Amino acid sequence: MFEVKEKPRMVERALLVGVHYPKSDPHETTSLLSELADLVETLEVAAVHRETVRIKSRRAKFLVGTGKAASIIALAREKRCDCIVFDVELTPGQQRNWEKESGLCVIDRHEVILDIFAERAHTREAALQVDLARMRYSLPRLKRAWTHLSRQRGGGVTQRGEGEAQIEIDQRLVRTRISRLRKDLEEVVRHREVQRSRRMRVPLPTGAIVGYTNAGKSSLLNRLTDANVAVEDKLFATLDPTTRRLELPSGHAVLLTDTVGFIRRLPHHLIEAFKATLEEAVFADFLLHVVDITSPEADRQAETTLEVLKELGAGEKPIITVYNKIDLIHEERLHDYRIHDDGDPAYASVKTGTGIESLITRIEYHVMSAANYIELLIPHHRYDMVARFHRDGHVDEEDPRDDGFYLKGSIEPRWMKPFEEFRIANRGRTIAGASEPQLR
């Protein structure tokens, strides 16, 4: 069976290389390099040195000029590094050239993220998604991964050709495996669609918790719903979505789903592979966008999340921005950390519980605002509709009268149509103590 060649386990020390173009923001280049160091160290590889190179344009052979490439290789040897990690994507040819010239393991940011996902994949769905992404990434890099490139001999005297090159056999094996993984994932997607359709038949609004990796999404789900989702202070600690029910003070309920975290320069292969998982955000009625208020890159991290949501088709969803970890910030400085154009955000500390009640009130206001508040008078011979409203809506008041069964309550717009003929009034309602949320 074909298997992608793993990087040698003796890789322990890495030289990180950031690339700065003339129009690049120097601060962002430094920030991305620091983030790369966190990613590498997540794989238990020490980032012993960071080097930023300035180039005017990409070179075909090494990305940088040959002189700069020689300088980087010399620096890696001086620092006793066994791996060079680039913060930008290398082409398969550039990767091969670097490894041939240096004799070291040379990878890029995409491969680091793929390796982290591979370590974090515990369920069958996550493992399939990561495996598919790695296969797609590895296919054009087979010449780097394999050295047995001799041609196979023909099978008979009538077969005069040189035969099939081993690299061609390997490519065919990888394509076959990709095809099989796609079929397996299609089955997983169908299963997830069934689960989603069952949830949608339950008359409960849904929300998805999204945000940058390690911002506190799983911790927030745990705090709100006692979900007991595994929480670690690591990048991409959660790859599989978890859905839990949140009971609101008014008696209403909402389903909240934790999703995989985002990161800048997230490999496109991963976005495609995890599309079934990320679609939880697409089908949600609203989003809770969790932002780590302590991060100096909070604004850029938030922009990354919004960009990925837009790519997925969820960019127009109502969003409640939640600034997490306010226990680490002086109260008088909280509003200095606002991201531009984020409306009226919620401030909370998942760790201490500060601001959680206010956030729940905000969620409840949104749920109540999205629902239709109606008064119904249902004929006595249509008690099936009374039972249906109890199932699909939320009853605030009911009264059996001489002329019919009176109901007052709320129901989501998608479940409203069958009750229109019995409708006698429609009144909005405001929750006491709740201010109108600013949602995008």
Secondary structure as GFF3:
##gff-version 3
##sequence-region A 1 440
A	DSSP	beta_strand	13	20	.	.	.	ID=ss1
A	DSSP	alpha_helix	26	42	.	.	.	ID=ss2
A	DSSP	beta_strand	46	54	.	.	.	ID=ss3
A	DSSP	alpha_helix	66	78	.	.	.	ID=ss4
A	DSSP	beta_strand	83	86	.	.	.	ID=ss5
A	DSSP	alpha_helix	92	102	.	.	.	ID=ss6
A	DSSP	beta_strand	105	108	.	.	.	ID=ss7
A	DSSP	alpha_helix	109	120	.	.	.	ID=ss8
A	DSSP	alpha_helix	124	138	.	.	.	ID=ss9
A	DSSP	three_ten_helix	139	141	.	.	.	ID=ss10
A	DSSP	alpha_helix	142	145	.	.	.	ID=ss11
A	DSSP	alpha_helix	166	201	.	.	.	ID=ss12
A	DSSP	beta_strand	206	211	.	.	.	ID=ss13
A	DSSP	alpha_helix	217	225	.	.	.	ID=ss14
A	DSSP	beta_strand	242	247	.	.	.	ID=ss15
A	DSSP	beta_strand	253	258	.	.	.	ID=ss16
A	DSSP	alpha_helix	268	273	.	.	.	ID=ss17
A	DSSP	alpha_helix	275	283	.	.	.	ID=ss18
A	DSSP	beta_strand	286	292	.	.	.	ID=ss19
A	DSSP	alpha_helix	298	312	.	.	.	ID=ss20
A	DSSP	beta_strand	319	324	.	.	.	ID=ss21
A	DSSP	three_ten_helix	326	328	.	.	.	ID=ss22
A	DSSP	three_ten_helix	331	337	.	.	.	ID=ss23
A	DSSP	beta_strand	346	347	.	.	.	ID=ss24
A	DSSP	alpha_helix	356	370	.	.	.	ID=ss25
A	DSSP	beta_strand	372	378	.	.	.	ID=ss26
A	DSSP	three_ten_helix	380	382	.	.	.	ID=ss27
A	DSSP	alpha_helix	383	392	.	.	.	ID=ss28
A	DSSP	beta_strand	394	401	.	.	.	ID=ss29
A	DSSP	beta_strand	404	411	.	.	.	ID=ss30
A	DSSP	three_ten_helix	413	415	.	.	.	ID=ss31
A	DSSP	three_ten_helix	417	422	.	.	.	ID=ss32
A	DSSP	beta_strand	423	426	.	.	.	ID=ss33
###
